[in-house]
Amino acid sequence: MSQRHDPVRTERELAWTGDAVLSLFAREWILRHHGRLDSALFAALTCNSFLSALGNPTRVEALIGTLYREQGLDAATRWMEEHLVPLFEKQQRNRDRVERGKKEK
């Protein structure tokens, strides 16, 4: 099998691009919605453990990379706003609730 038609290699290449697009999105989103640099929030939004809530992290990043390549940055951004952000915010609220519960004990 040639490297050009290797589906695993193709997925990894798309994921590599998707990871970069996700990183840009995450940094812009954090600045826009939190008004500060926040490396912990950035790590939480881009880590594999968070992405795994949507499926295989490499596949999620490959999907972002595919959207970026085929439809551009706006399409990839829209997808992340619609799919990543609501889940991330829900998980953050749950974490905050747990932390508040620990402090009240």
Biopython code that builds the backbone (N, CA, C, O; Angstrom):
import numpy as np
from Bio.PDB.StructureBuilder import StructureBuilder

atoms = [
    (1, "MET", "N", (0.846, -1.184, 0.000)),
    (1, "MET", "CA", (0.000, 0.000, 0.000)),
    (1, "MET", "C", (0.889, 1.245, 0.000)),
    (1, "MET", "O", (1.818, 1.349, 0.801)),
    (2, "SER", "N", (0.609, 2.159, -0.875)),
    (2, "SER", "CA", (1.413, 3.378, -0.923)),
    (2, "SER", "C", (1.037, 4.291, 0.246)),
    (2, "SER", "O", (-0.065, 4.206, 0.789)),
    (3, "GLN", "N", (1.958, 5.148, 0.613)),
    (3, "GLN", "CA", (1.702, 6.076, 1.711)),
    (3, "GLN", "C", (0.582, 7.049, 1.374)),
    (3, "GLN", "O", (-0.126, 7.514, 2.267)),
    (4, "ARG", "N", (0.417, 7.358, 0.095)),
    (4, "ARG", "CA", (-0.618, 8.308, -0.306)),
    (4, "ARG", "C", (-2.026, 7.807, 0.001)),
    (4, "ARG", "O", (-2.924, 8.608, 0.263)),
    (5, "HIS", "N", (-2.227, 6.483, -0.029)),
    (5, "HIS", "CA", (-3.568, 5.936, 0.146)),
    (5, "HIS", "C", (-3.709, 5.179, 1.455)),
    (5, "HIS", "O", (-4.621, 4.367, 1.613)),
    (6, "ASP", "N", (-2.824, 5.439, 2.378)),
    (6, "ASP", "CA", (-2.877, 4.797, 3.684)),
    (6, "ASP", "C", (-3.872, 5.575, 4.553)),
    (6, "ASP", "O", (-3.590, 6.713, 4.928)),
    (7, "PRO", "N", (-5.038, 4.982, 4.882)),
    (7, "PRO", "CA", (-6.053, 5.721, 5.638)),
    (7, "PRO", "C", (-5.591, 6.150, 7.032)),
    (7, "PRO", "O", (-6.009, 7.197, 7.526)),
    (8, "VAL", "N", (-4.743, 5.360, 7.663)),
    (8, "VAL", "CA", (-4.243, 5.732, 8.992)),
    (8, "VAL", "C", (-3.353, 6.960, 8.885)),
    (8, "VAL", "O", (-3.457, 7.891, 9.684)),
    (9, "ARG", "N", (-2.481, 6.949, 7.893)),
    (9, "ARG", "CA", (-1.607, 8.112, 7.693)),
    (9, "ARG", "C", (-2.431, 9.354, 7.356)),
    (9, "ARG", "O", (-2.163, 10.438, 7.875)),
    (10, "THR", "N", (-3.416, 9.202, 6.501)),
    (10, "THR", "CA", (-4.272, 10.329, 6.125)),
    (10, "THR", "C", (-4.993, 10.886, 7.342)),
    (10, "THR", "O", (-5.051, 12.102, 7.529)),
    (11, "GLU", "N", (-5.542, 10.002, 8.173)),
    (11, "GLU", "CA", (-6.235, 10.459, 9.382)),
    (11, "GLU", "C", (-5.281, 11.210, 10.306)),
    (11, "GLU", "O", (-5.638, 12.251, 10.857)),
    (12, "ARG", "N", (-4.078, 10.688, 10.476)),
    (12, "ARG", "CA", (-3.101, 11.357, 11.341)),
    (12, "ARG", "C", (-2.703, 12.719, 10.802)),
    (12, "ARG", "O", (-2.532, 13.665, 11.570)),
    (13, "GLU", "N", (-2.553, 12.827, 9.485)),
    (13, "GLU", "CA", (-2.209, 14.122, 8.886)),
    (13, "GLU", "C", (-3.347, 15.126, 9.086)),
    (13, "GLU", "O", (-3.108, 16.284, 9.428)),
    (14, "LEU", "N", (-4.572, 14.679, 8.873)),
    (14, "LEU", "CA", (-5.720, 15.561, 9.094)),
    (14, "LEU", "C", (-5.822, 15.953, 10.564)),
    (14, "LEU", "O", (-6.146, 17.096, 10.885)),
    (15, "ALA", "N", (-5.544, 15.002, 11.457)),
    (15, "ALA", "CA", (-5.586, 15.284, 12.894)),
    (15, "ALA", "C", (-4.508, 16.289, 13.285)),
    (15, "ALA", "O", (-4.728, 17.132, 14.154)),
    (16, "TRP", "N", (-3.347, 16.200, 12.646)),
    (16, "TRP", "CA", (-2.260, 17.133, 12.947)),
    (16, "TRP", "C", (-2.689, 18.556, 12.595)),
    (16, "TRP", "O", (-2.455, 19.492, 13.359)),
    (17, "THR", "N", (-3.315, 18.706, 11.437)),
    (17, "THR", "CA", (-3.839, 20.012, 11.044)),
    (17, "THR", "C", (-4.989, 20.413, 11.967)),
    (17, "THR", "O", (-5.068, 21.555, 12.419)),
    (18, "GLY", "N", (-5.877, 19.461, 12.238)),
    (18, "GLY", "CA", (-7.017, 19.744, 13.112)),
    (18, "GLY", "C", (-6.592, 20.177, 14.501)),
    (18, "GLY", "O", (-7.233, 21.036, 15.107)),
    (19, "ASP", "N", (-5.529, 19.599, 15.009)),
    (19, "ASP", "CA", (-5.010, 19.986, 16.316)),
    (19, "ASP", "C", (-4.583, 21.452, 16.316)),
    (19, "ASP", "O", (-4.825, 22.175, 17.283)),
    (20, "ALA", "N", (-3.952, 21.881, 15.236)),
    (20, "ALA", "CA", (-3.523, 23.285, 15.133)),
    (20, "ALA", "C", (-4.734, 24.220, 15.058)),
    (20, "ALA", "O", (-4.745, 25.283, 15.680)),
    (21, "VAL", "N", (-5.741, 23.821, 14.301)),
    (21, "VAL", "CA", (-6.960, 24.632, 14.180)),
    (21, "VAL", "C", (-7.671, 24.692, 15.535)),
    (21, "VAL", "O", (-8.143, 25.752, 15.948)),
    (22, "LEU", "N", (-7.743, 23.553, 16.219)),
    (22, "LEU", "CA", (-8.347, 23.511, 17.556)),
    (22, "LEU", "C", (-7.586, 24.420, 18.519)),
    (22, "LEU", "O", (-8.203, 25.132, 19.312)),
    (23, "SER", "N", (-6.279, 24.403, 18.461)),
    (23, "SER", "CA", (-5.477, 25.257, 19.342)),
    (23, "SER", "C", (-5.759, 26.732, 19.103)),
    (23, "SER", "O", (-5.930, 27.499, 20.051)),
    (24, "LEU", "N", (-5.808, 27.126, 17.844)),
    (24, "LEU", "CA", (-6.130, 28.515, 17.513)),
    (24, "LEU", "C", (-7.517, 28.874, 18.028)),
    (24, "LEU", "O", (-7.706, 29.914, 18.658)),
    (25, "PHE", "N", (-8.483, 28.005, 17.755)),
    (25, "PHE", "CA", (-9.851, 28.239, 18.213)),
    (25, "PHE", "C", (-9.896, 28.391, 19.726)),
    (25, "PHE", "O", (-10.505, 29.329, 20.239)),
    (26, "ALA", "N", (-9.253, 27.469, 20.444)),
    (26, "ALA", "CA", (-9.293, 27.476, 21.905)),
    (26, "ALA", "C", (-8.714, 28.775, 22.466)),
    (26, "ALA", "O", (-9.286, 29.375, 23.375)),
    (27, "ARG", "N", (-7.592, 29.198, 21.925)),
    (27, "ARG", "CA", (-6.980, 30.432, 22.426)),
    (27, "ARG", "C", (-7.856, 31.651, 22.161)),
    (27, "ARG", "O", (-8.021, 32.507, 23.031)),
    (28, "GLU", "N", (-8.414, 31.726, 20.962)),
    (28, "GLU", "CA", (-9.303, 32.850, 20.643)),
    (28, "GLU", "C", (-10.558, 32.811, 21.513)),
    (28, "GLU", "O", (-11.008, 33.848, 21.998)),
    (29, "TRP", "N", (-11.122, 31.624, 21.712)),
    (29, "TRP", "CA", (-12.336, 31.475, 22.517)),
    (29, "TRP", "C", (-12.075, 31.889, 23.957)),
    (29, "TRP", "O", (-12.883, 32.600, 24.555)),
    (30, "ILE", "N", (-10.955, 31.450, 24.516)),
    (30, "ILE", "CA", (-10.614, 31.799, 25.899)),
    (30, "ILE", "C", (-10.448, 33.308, 26.041)),
    (30, "ILE", "O", (-10.972, 33.903, 26.983)),
    (31, "LEU", "N", (-9.732, 33.924, 25.127)),
    (31, "LEU", "CA", (-9.558, 35.377, 25.196)),
    (31, "LEU", "C", (-10.891, 36.109, 25.060)),
    (31, "LEU", "O", (-11.145, 37.078, 25.776)),
    (32, "ARG", "N", (-11.734, 35.652, 24.152)),
    (32, "ARG", "CA", (-13.017, 36.303, 23.907)),
    (32, "ARG", "C", (-13.985, 36.121, 25.078)),
    (32, "ARG", "O", (-14.696, 37.056, 25.447)),
    (33, "HIS", "N", (-14.013, 34.933, 25.656)),
    (33, "HIS", "CA", (-15.012, 34.642, 26.687)),
    (33, "HIS", "C", (-14.509, 34.779, 28.114)),
    (33, "HIS", "O", (-15.310, 34.891, 29.042)),
    (34, "HIS", "N", (-13.208, 34.773, 28.303)),
    (34, "HIS", "CA", (-12.661, 34.872, 29.658)),
    (34, "HIS", "C", (-11.759, 36.087, 29.824)),
    (34, "HIS", "O", (-11.404, 36.446, 30.947)),
    (35, "GLY", "N", (-11.385, 36.719, 28.720)),
    (35, "GLY", "CA", (-10.644, 37.966, 28.770)),
    (35, "GLY", "C", (-9.247, 37.881, 29.350)),
    (35, "GLY", "O", (-8.712, 38.872, 29.848)),
    (36, "ARG", "N", (-8.657, 36.696, 29.286)),
    (36, "ARG", "CA", (-7.307, 36.553, 29.847)),
    (36, "ARG", "C", (-6.616, 35.346, 29.223)),
    (36, "ARG", "O", (-7.258, 34.489, 28.616)),
    (37, "LEU", "N", (-5.301, 35.294, 29.383)),
    (37, "LEU", "CA", (-4.543, 34.104, 29.023)),
    (37, "LEU", "C", (-4.788, 33.072, 30.122)),
    (37, "LEU", "O", (-4.694, 33.396, 31.306)),
    (38, "ASP", "N", (-5.096, 31.851, 29.747)),
    (38, "ASP", "CA", (-5.390, 30.830, 30.750)),
    (38, "ASP", "C", (-4.937, 29.477, 30.214)),
    (38, "ASP", "O", (-5.680, 28.790, 29.513)),
    (39, "SER", "N", (-3.711, 29.110, 30.553)),
    (39, "SER", "CA", (-3.149, 27.875, 30.008)),
    (39, "SER", "C", (-3.853, 26.634, 30.550)),
    (39, "SER", "O", (-3.938, 25.624, 29.851)),
    (40, "ALA", "N", (-4.356, 26.690, 31.775)),
    (40, "ALA", "CA", (-5.080, 25.536, 32.327)),
    (40, "ALA", "C", (-6.387, 25.310, 31.564)),
    (40, "ALA", "O", (-6.734, 24.169, 31.257)),
    (41, "LEU", "N", (-7.099, 26.369, 31.261)),
    (41, "LEU", "CA", (-8.339, 26.266, 30.496)),
    (41, "LEU", "C", (-8.041, 25.793, 29.074)),
    (41, "LEU", "O", (-8.776, 24.978, 28.515)),
    (42, "PHE", "N", (-6.960, 26.310, 28.495)),
    (42, "PHE", "CA", (-6.543, 25.875, 27.163)),
    (42, "PHE", "C", (-6.263, 24.375, 27.149)),
    (42, "PHE", "O", (-6.723, 23.654, 26.263)),
    (43, "ALA", "N", (-5.505, 23.918, 28.139)),
    (43, "ALA", "CA", (-5.185, 22.489, 28.210)),
    (43, "ALA", "C", (-6.454, 21.652, 28.365)),
    (43, "ALA", "O", (-6.580, 20.598, 27.742)),
    (44, "ALA", "N", (-7.382, 22.110, 29.183)),
    (44, "ALA", "CA", (-8.621, 21.366, 29.404)),
    (44, "ALA", "C", (-9.457, 21.268, 28.129)),
    (44, "ALA", "O", (-10.068, 20.233, 27.864)),
    (45, "LEU", "N", (-9.484, 22.335, 27.346)),
    (45, "LEU", "CA", (-10.302, 22.368, 26.123)),
    (45, "LEU", "C", (-9.684, 21.583, 24.983)),
    (45, "LEU", "O", (-10.396, 21.157, 24.073)),
    (46, "THR", "N", (-8.382, 21.382, 25.011)),
    (46, "THR", "CA", (-7.715, 20.735, 23.881)),
    (46, "THR", "C", (-7.172, 19.337, 24.204)),
    (46, "THR", "O", (-6.630, 18.673, 23.320)),
    (47, "CYS", "N", (-7.308, 18.890, 25.436)),
    (47, "CYS", "CA", (-6.710, 17.608, 25.813)),
    (47, "CYS", "C", (-7.509, 16.414, 25.283)),
    (47, "CYS", "O", (-8.711, 16.506, 25.034)),
    (48, "ASN", "N", (-6.813, 15.312, 25.121)),
    (48, "ASN", "CA", (-7.442, 14.099, 24.618)),
    (48, "ASN", "C", (-8.550, 13.590, 25.528)),
    (48, "ASN", "O", (-9.531, 13.025, 25.045)),
    (49, "SER", "N", (-8.412, 13.777, 26.829)),
    (49, "SER", "CA", (-9.463, 13.289, 27.730)),
    (49, "SER", "C", (-10.771, 14.042, 27.498)),
    (49, "SER", "O", (-11.844, 13.447, 27.592)),
    (50, "PHE", "N", (-10.699, 15.337, 27.196)),
    (50, "PHE", "CA", (-11.920, 16.062, 26.850)),
    (50, "PHE", "C", (-12.433, 15.633, 25.485)),
    (50, "PHE", "O", (-13.618, 15.336, 25.334)),
    (51, "LEU", "N", (-11.557, 15.596, 24.492)),
    (51, "LEU", "CA", (-11.978, 15.225, 23.137)),
    (51, "LEU", "C", (-12.581, 13.830, 23.097)),
    (51, "LEU", "O", (-13.436, 13.555, 22.255)),
    (52, "SER", "N", (-12.154, 12.947, 23.986)),
    (52, "SER", "CA", (-12.680, 11.582, 23.989)),
    (52, "SER", "C", (-14.161, 11.538, 24.353)),
    (52, "SER", "O", (-14.827, 10.537, 24.092)),
    (53, "ALA", "N", (-14.685, 12.601, 24.949)),
    (53, "ALA", "CA", (-16.121, 12.666, 25.222)),
    (53, "ALA", "C", (-16.927, 12.725, 23.919)),
    (53, "ALA", "O", (-18.120, 12.421, 23.900)),
    (54, "LEU", "N", (-16.256, 13.120, 22.833)),
    (54, "LEU", "CA", (-16.906, 13.179, 21.515)),
    (54, "LEU", "C", (-16.551, 11.985, 20.642)),
    (54, "LEU", "O", (-17.115, 11.816, 19.561)),
    (55, "GLY", "N", (-15.625, 11.161, 21.100)),
    (55, "GLY", "CA", (-15.172, 10.019, 20.311)),
    (55, "GLY", "C", (-13.666, 9.912, 20.378)),
    (55, "GLY", "O", (-13.027, 10.531, 21.230)),
    (56, "ASN", "N", (-13.107, 9.139, 19.493)),
    (56, "ASN", "CA", (-11.661, 8.975, 19.423)),
    (56, "ASN", "C", (-11.025, 10.344, 19.179)),
    (56, "ASN", "O", (-11.351, 10.993, 18.186)),
    (57, "PRO", "N", (-10.122, 10.802, 20.060)),
    (57, "PRO", "CA", (-9.540, 12.146, 19.916)),
    (57, "PRO", "C", (-8.877, 12.391, 18.559)),
    (57, "PRO", "O", (-8.993, 13.481, 17.999)),
    (58, "THR", "N", (-8.192, 11.392, 18.035)),
    (58, "THR", "CA", (-7.553, 11.566, 16.729)),
    (58, "THR", "C", (-8.611, 11.783, 15.655)),
    (58, "THR", "O", (-8.418, 12.597, 14.752)),
    (59, "ARG", "N", (-9.709, 11.075, 15.741)),
    (59, "ARG", "CA", (-10.786, 11.241, 14.755)),
    (59, "ARG", "C", (-11.464, 12.596, 14.893)),
    (59, "ARG", "O", (-11.839, 13.210, 13.894)),
    (60, "VAL", "N", (-11.622, 13.062, 16.122)),
    (60, "VAL", "CA", (-12.216, 14.392, 16.331)),
    (60, "VAL", "C", (-11.313, 15.448, 15.702)),
    (60, "VAL", "O", (-11.789, 16.331, 14.990)),
    (61, "GLU", "N", (-10.016, 15.357, 15.963)),
    (61, "GLU", "CA", (-9.080, 16.316, 15.372)),
    (61, "GLU", "C", (-9.032, 16.175, 13.854)),
    (61, "GLU", "O", (-8.904, 17.172, 13.143)),
    (62, "ALA", "N", (-9.134, 14.942, 13.353)),
    (62, "ALA", "CA", (-9.149, 14.731, 11.902)),
    (62, "ALA", "C", (-10.401, 15.355, 11.286)),
    (62, "ALA", "O", (-10.339, 15.911, 10.189)),
    (63, "LEU", "N", (-11.523, 15.268, 11.975)),
    (63, "LEU", "CA", (-12.751, 15.909, 11.487)),
    (63, "LEU", "C", (-12.560, 17.421, 11.398)),
    (63, "LEU", "O", (-12.947, 18.043, 10.409)),
    (64, "ILE", "N", (-11.968, 18.004, 12.425)),
    (64, "ILE", "CA", (-11.695, 19.448, 12.418)),
    (64, "ILE", "C", (-10.752, 19.783, 11.260)),
    (64, "ILE", "O", (-10.960, 20.765, 10.546)),
    (65, "GLY", "N", (-9.720, 18.964, 11.080)),
    (65, "GLY", "CA", (-8.786, 19.173, 9.976)),
    (65, "GLY", "C", (-9.460, 19.056, 8.621)),
    (65, "GLY", "O", (-9.161, 19.827, 7.709)),
    (66, "THR", "N", (-10.360, 18.106, 8.479)),
    (66, "THR", "CA", (-11.097, 17.935, 7.226)),
    (66, "THR", "C", (-11.986, 19.142, 6.954)),
    (66, "THR", "O", (-12.011, 19.662, 5.838)),
    (67, "LEU", "N", (-12.714, 19.585, 7.970)),
    (67, "LEU", "CA", (-13.561, 20.775, 7.795)),
    (67, "LEU", "C", (-12.727, 21.974, 7.376)),
    (67, "LEU", "O", (-13.111, 22.728, 6.481)),
    (68, "TYR", "N", (-11.590, 22.145, 8.026)),
    (68, "TYR", "CA", (-10.708, 23.258, 7.694)),
    (68, "TYR", "C", (-10.224, 23.165, 6.243)),
    (68, "TYR", "O", (-10.288, 24.147, 5.504)),
    (69, "ARG", "N", (-9.748, 22.003, 5.842)),
    (69, "ARG", "CA", (-9.221, 21.845, 4.481)),
    (69, "ARG", "C", (-10.294, 21.997, 3.409)),
    (69, "ARG", "O", (-10.065, 22.624, 2.375)),
    (70, "GLU", "N", (-11.459, 21.422, 3.661)),
    (70, "GLU", "CA", (-12.490, 21.384, 2.631)),
    (70, "GLU", "C", (-13.401, 22.610, 2.623)),
    (70, "GLU", "O", (-13.885, 23.019, 1.568)),
    (71, "GLN", "N", (-13.635, 23.198, 3.807)),
    (71, "GLN", "CA", (-14.603, 24.290, 3.879)),
    (71, "GLN", "C", (-14.062, 25.567, 4.495)),
    (71, "GLN", "O", (-14.720, 26.607, 4.461)),
    (72, "GLY", "N", (-12.867, 25.489, 5.057)),
    (72, "GLY", "CA", (-12.243, 26.689, 5.589)),
    (72, "GLY", "C", (-12.377, 26.837, 7.094)),
    (72, "GLY", "O", (-13.061, 26.067, 7.768)),
    (73, "LEU", "N", (-11.695, 27.859, 7.590)),
    (73, "LEU", "CA", (-11.633, 28.112, 9.025)),
    (73, "LEU", "C", (-13.003, 28.415, 9.624)),
    (73, "LEU", "O", (-13.298, 27.982, 10.738)),
    (74, "ASP", "N", (-13.844, 29.154, 8.900)),
    (74, "ASP", "CA", (-15.167, 29.480, 9.438)),
    (74, "ASP", "C", (-15.992, 28.229, 9.700)),
    (74, "ASP", "O", (-16.663, 28.141, 10.729)),
    (75, "ALA", "N", (-15.956, 27.266, 8.797)),
    (75, "ALA", "CA", (-16.719, 26.029, 8.979)),
    (75, "ALA", "C", (-16.186, 25.237, 10.165)),
    (75, "ALA", "O", (-16.965, 24.716, 10.962)),
    (76, "ALA", "N", (-14.873, 25.144, 10.290)),
    (76, "ALA", "CA", (-14.285, 24.430, 11.421)),
    (76, "ALA", "C", (-14.635, 25.128, 12.733)),
    (76, "ALA", "O", (-14.939, 24.471, 13.729)),
    (77, "THR", "N", (-14.590, 26.448, 12.730)),
    (77, "THR", "CA", (-14.934, 27.219, 13.927)),
    (77, "THR", "C", (-16.390, 27.012, 14.304)),
    (77, "THR", "O", (-16.706, 26.816, 15.478)),
    (78, "ARG", "N", (-17.283, 27.054, 13.316)),
    (78, "ARG", "CA", (-18.712, 26.825, 13.595)),
    (78, "ARG", "C", (-18.920, 25.455, 14.232)),
    (78, "ARG", "O", (-19.669, 25.326, 15.201)),
    (79, "TRP", "N", (-18.263, 24.440, 13.693)),
    (79, "TRP", "CA", (-18.423, 23.096, 14.234)),
    (79, "TRP", "C", (-17.964, 23.044, 15.685)),
    (79, "TRP", "O", (-18.632, 22.447, 16.529)),
    (80, "MET", "N", (-16.832, 23.664, 15.976)),
    (80, "MET", "CA", (-16.316, 23.651, 17.343)),
    (80, "MET", "C", (-17.238, 24.432, 18.281)),
    (80, "MET", "O", (-17.467, 24.013, 19.416)),
    (81, "GLU", "N", (-17.763, 25.557, 17.816)),
    (81, "GLU", "CA", (-18.717, 26.330, 18.621)),
    (81, "GLU", "C", (-19.962, 25.506, 18.923)),
    (81, "GLU", "O", (-20.497, 25.570, 20.030)),
    (82, "GLU", "N", (-20.424, 24.735, 17.945)),
    (82, "GLU", "CA", (-21.655, 23.964, 18.102)),
    (82, "GLU", "C", (-21.463, 22.658, 18.863)),
    (82, "GLU", "O", (-22.385, 22.210, 19.544)),
    (83, "HIS", "N", (-20.298, 22.039, 18.768)),
    (83, "HIS", "CA", (-20.102, 20.717, 19.348)),
    (83, "HIS", "C", (-19.155, 20.685, 20.543)),
    (83, "HIS", "O", (-19.434, 20.013, 21.537)),
    (84, "LEU", "N", (-18.057, 21.392, 20.455)),
    (84, "LEU", "CA", (-17.086, 21.356, 21.541)),
    (84, "LEU", "C", (-17.480, 22.261, 22.709)),
    (84, "LEU", "O", (-17.470, 21.837, 23.865)),
    (85, "VAL", "N", (-17.821, 23.493, 22.399)),
    (85, "VAL", "CA", (-18.065, 24.475, 23.457)),
    (85, "VAL", "C", (-19.208, 24.072, 24.385)),
    (85, "VAL", "O", (-19.030, 24.132, 25.601)),
    (86, "PRO", "N", (-20.377, 23.662, 23.873)),
    (86, "PRO", "CA", (-21.441, 23.292, 24.814)),
    (86, "PRO", "C", (-21.051, 22.144, 25.755)),
    (86, "PRO", "O", (-21.372, 22.175, 26.943)),
    (87, "LEU", "N", (-20.369, 21.149, 25.226)),
    (87, "LEU", "CA", (-19.925, 20.033, 26.059)),
    (87, "LEU", "C", (-18.885, 20.497, 27.071)),
    (87, "LEU", "O", (-18.934, 20.110, 28.239)),
    (88, "PHE", "N", (-17.954, 21.316, 26.628)),
    (88, "PHE", "CA", (-16.921, 21.824, 27.521)),
    (88, "PHE", "C", (-17.536, 22.645, 28.648)),
    (88, "PHE", "O", (-17.173, 22.475, 29.812)),
    (89, "GLU", "N", (-18.463, 23.531, 28.306)),
    (89, "GLU", "CA", (-19.101, 24.366, 29.328)),
    (89, "GLU", "C", (-19.899, 23.517, 30.310)),
    (89, "GLU", "O", (-19.907, 23.799, 31.508)),
    (90, "LYS", "N", (-20.569, 22.482, 29.815)),
    (90, "LYS", "CA", (-21.313, 21.581, 30.697)),
    (90, "LYS", "C", (-20.362, 20.882, 31.658)),
    (90, "LYS", "O", (-20.640, 20.799, 32.854)),
    (91, "GLN", "N", (-19.247, 20.382, 31.148)),
    (91, "GLN", "CA", (-18.270, 19.716, 32.007)),
    (91, "GLN", "C", (-17.677, 20.689, 33.025)),
    (91, "GLN", "O", (-17.444, 20.317, 34.175)),
    (92, "GLN", "N", (-17.432, 21.928, 32.611)),
    (92, "GLN", "CA", (-16.895, 22.938, 33.530)),
    (92, "GLN", "C", (-17.902, 23.225, 34.648)),
    (92, "GLN", "O", (-17.514, 23.332, 35.811)),
    (93, "ARG", "N", (-19.184, 23.350, 34.312)),
    (93, "ARG", "CA", (-20.214, 23.587, 35.334)),
    (93, "ARG", "C", (-20.248, 22.424, 36.325)),
    (93, "ARG", "O", (-20.350, 22.631, 37.535)),
    (94, "ASN", "N", (-20.161, 21.200, 35.802)),
    (94, "ASN", "CA", (-20.164, 20.033, 36.681)),
    (94, "ASN", "C", (-18.951, 20.027, 37.601)),
    (94, "ASN", "O", (-19.071, 19.706, 38.784)),
    (95, "ARG", "N", (-17.780, 20.380, 37.066)),
    (95, "ARG", "CA", (-16.565, 20.454, 37.897)),
    (95, "ARG", "C", (-16.717, 21.516, 38.983)),
    (95, "ARG", "O", (-16.355, 21.298, 40.139)),
    (96, "ASP", "N", (-17.261, 22.670, 38.590)),
    (96, "ASP", "CA", (-17.468, 23.749, 39.558)),
    (96, "ASP", "C", (-18.418, 23.312, 40.669)),
    (96, "ASP", "O", (-18.184, 23.611, 41.840)),
    (97, "ARG", "N", (-19.485, 22.607, 40.308)),
    (97, "ARG", "CA", (-20.457, 22.118, 41.283)),
    (97, "ARG", "C", (-19.789, 21.149, 42.264)),
    (97, "ARG", "O", (-20.022, 21.224, 43.470)),
    (98, "VAL", "N", (-18.974, 20.258, 41.752)),
    (98, "VAL", "CA", (-18.263, 19.305, 42.606)),
    (98, "VAL", "C", (-17.321, 20.046, 43.546)),
    (98, "VAL", "O", (-17.259, 19.735, 44.736)),
    (99, "GLU", "N", (-16.592, 21.019, 43.022)),
    (99, "GLU", "CA", (-15.660, 21.788, 43.856)),
    (99, "GLU", "C", (-16.406, 22.557, 44.953)),
    (99, "GLU", "O", (-15.950, 22.603, 46.095)),
    (100, "ARG", "N", (-17.546, 23.157, 44.611)),
    (100, "ARG", "CA", (-18.331, 23.878, 45.612)),
    (100, "ARG", "C", (-18.807, 22.917, 46.694)),
    (100, "ARG", "O", (-18.808, 23.252, 47.879)),
    (101, "GLY", "N", (-19.208, 21.725, 46.278)),
    (101, "GLY", "CA", (-19.661, 20.715, 47.241)),
    (101, "GLY", "C", (-18.562, 20.309, 48.206)),
    (101, "GLY", "O", (-18.811, 20.100, 49.393)),
    (102, "LYS", "N", (-17.350, 20.198, 47.692)),
    (102, "LYS", "CA", (-16.208, 19.830, 48.544)),
    (102, "LYS", "C", (-15.926, 20.923, 49.560)),
    (102, "LYS", "O", (-15.588, 20.632, 50.708)),
    (103, "LYS", "N", (-16.061, 22.189, 49.145)),
    (103, "LYS", "CA", (-15.768, 23.314, 50.042)),
    (103, "LYS", "C", (-16.824, 23.459, 51.129)),
    (103, "LYS", "O", (-16.526, 23.930, 52.227)),
    (104, "GLU", "N", (-18.060, 23.056, 50.828)),
    (104, "GLU", "CA", (-19.146, 23.198, 51.782)),
    (104, "GLU", "C", (-19.085, 22.144, 52.869)),
    (104, "GLU", "O", (-19.715, 22.309, 53.914)),
    (105, "LYS", "N", (-18.348, 21.073, 52.657)),
    (105, "LYS", "CA", (-18.275, 19.989, 53.660)),
    (105, "LYS", "C", (-17.362, 20.332, 54.784)),
    (105, "LYS", "O", (-17.190, 19.534, 55.706)),
]
sb = StructureBuilder()
sb.init_structure("model")
sb.init_model(0)
sb.init_chain("A")
sb.init_seg("    ")
for serial, (resi, resn, name, xyz) in enumerate(atoms, 1):
    if name == "N":
        sb.init_residue(resn, " ", resi, " ")
    sb.init_atom(name, np.array(xyz, "f"), 0.0, 1.0, " ", f" {name:<3s}", serial, name[0])
structure = sb.get_structure()
